[in-house]
């Protein structure tokens, strides 16, 4: 029965007008009945008037009912209209063929009026339910998309908080560091951070916020910011963690918490002080292949209890020793049969590893991914590796600090002073020549284009030499500009086609072993490195 | 930067001493243009005493090569030190310009 005042429309198809009259007589009291006397006519009406149900004869000249049914099901506009075959044929094979084509029902003529009425009403009711289900599904789908957007917002917050430019301190040759975070489908609230708290002390942070989604991402952002703020005037991990815990637990209605590992490493002395607040114990991979687990714990998770005084411990790390930090996304990664990656597997992998931090982080992630195969990643995976490259005793550094005024004539003076410095240190003539070429192009660029005001500016150049490397930084307080973003010239063109320009940056990047650019506060800092071995 | 000019038949030979960079390139370009303006069509740039060349120096070589080619002239370069050779390789100038090991070899190729 129609549930609204609006009547359902039924399309009856039969090549015999008398049969159509019979159907009309039975159904027209309750429904609007349209009639078609051939297959093509039925298809046309079905497409234009979208009936709610079709009664379809099978034996018709030109196009039989099966073909009409096939075409209705192929058409996006008519494929969902229920079809009842109504025919004189009564063999079961025909019935089967009708159902195979997607018919809703099958009745033989002559029709029994009450049965026809009942079947039509049933299929209309069924169609009605299907439509309601479909619209409910559409609503759910829309909600799901909105939730997905929220997930993306959380991930954007999380990822935008992380330092992702490596190497982050290219001029620091005494250590190397690398970190990566592979977010789960739903944000898990992991984070890492590293920053200098003094000339020689670097703070390393790794944390994992409870919960998921936007709340976890926001809590992560707050925690990370708080740690950096506290560390600015406090170089004890225990006291940083204690103060961050006080602030986070004092006003935490959502009862979120974070597991945290904070370390401060003196890169000159190799002294490592650390506080572990409920986090997975990190490892130290010693240069001789030994693996130490830093399993000391210094207090509970952060944000849960006020008034806790966290403690700290100290260990020594030396040349080629690596501190390896990770979140439980690594050890609790599951394979398809719900087995955990586990500490055992991680330790086994680390024992065999002898790599630079950037290789190590990537290889551990690959190993976890290989283990998990097709299982969905349930939690963020975060890894941070920090290695002491040279102990201070072995670093024989020679330094030169030069300041250039904003005047092209200064380039010659800088190059002369550098060449003299290089000669005195016994550097090869080629090294000095290449650096001079780099200076010529970089300084020319800066002097010509970096300043658009009348203020006084200058360019700071710092050069340091060890037995292995020459490291140069060129800093200017001009407009933000990354020279290495420029597209180089096509060096394969002929003389006629070659354009003048773009060559300078190409020469710099090719002549130096490493080039990088960073915008630091109000300065452009370009770092050039040449290997001297 | 010192530039000296000698002659060998029709060829004008420019010898550069020092560096060819932002500050010295205008002077070098003037010296080259004076020769071309005076009718020289065959130029040989001898880099034997050149320490290094930056992109500013490459720029005037490219401009000169284009100019001479357009007027059926010829620019050749000889005697690159290791660093200058590397710069020529990186920039592709080693293939678009005519470069010789020695002055004799270059003169024989006109």
Contacts between the chains, C-beta under 8 A, distances in Angstrom:
chain1	res1	chain2	res2	distance
A	408	B	22	5.9
A	408	B	23	6.3
A	409	B	23	6.5
A	411	B	21	7.0
A	411	B	22	5.6
A	411	B	23	6.1
A	412	B	21	7.9
A	412	B	23	5.1
A	415	B	19	7.4
A	415	B	21	7.7
A	429	B	83	7.9
A	430	B	82	5.9
A	430	B	83	5.2
A	433	B	51	6.1
A	433	B	52	4.0
A	433	B	83	4.1
A	434	B	52	7.6
A	434	B	83	6.2
A	434	B	86	7.9
A	436	B	19	6.9
A	436	B	21	7.5
A	436	B	51	7.8
A	436	B	52	5.6
A	436	B	54	7.6
A	437	B	21	7.5
A	437	B	52	5.4
A	437	B	53	7.4
A	437	B	54	4.7
A	437	B	55	8.0
A	437	B	83	7.6
A	437	B	87	6.8
A	440	B	21	4.3
A	440	B	22	5.4
A	440	B	54	3.8
A	440	B	55	7.7
A	440	B	56	6.7
A	441	B	54	5.7
A	441	B	55	5.4
A	441	B	56	7.8
A	443	B	22	7.9
A	444	B	22	4.6
A	444	B	56	6.9
A	489	B	91	7.8
A	489	B	92	8.0
A	491	B	90	7.5
A	491	B	91	6.0
A	491	B	92	3.1
A	492	B	92	6.5
A	493	B	92	7.5
A	493	B	96	7.7
A	494	B	96	6.2
A	495	B	62	7.7
A	495	B	65	5.8
A	495	B	66	6.5
A	495	B	69	6.4
A	495	B	96	4.4
A	495	B	97	7.3
A	496	B	66	7.1
A	496	B	69	7.4
A	498	B	62	6.1
A	498	B	92	7.6
A	498	B	96	6.3
A	500	B	59	5.0
A	500	B	62	5.6
A	500	B	63	6.5
A	501	B	59	7.6
A	503	B	55	3.9
A	503	B	58	5.5
A	503	B	59	7.3
A	503	B	91	5.5
A	504	B	54	7.1
A	504	B	55	3.8
A	504	B	56	7.9
A	506	B	55	7.9
A	506	B	90	6.4
A	506	B	91	6.8
A	507	B	54	7.0
A	507	B	55	5.7
A	507	B	87	6.1
A	507	B	90	6.0
A	507	B	91	6.8
A	510	B	90	4.4
A	511	B	86	7.1
A	511	B	87	7.5
A	511	B	90	7.2
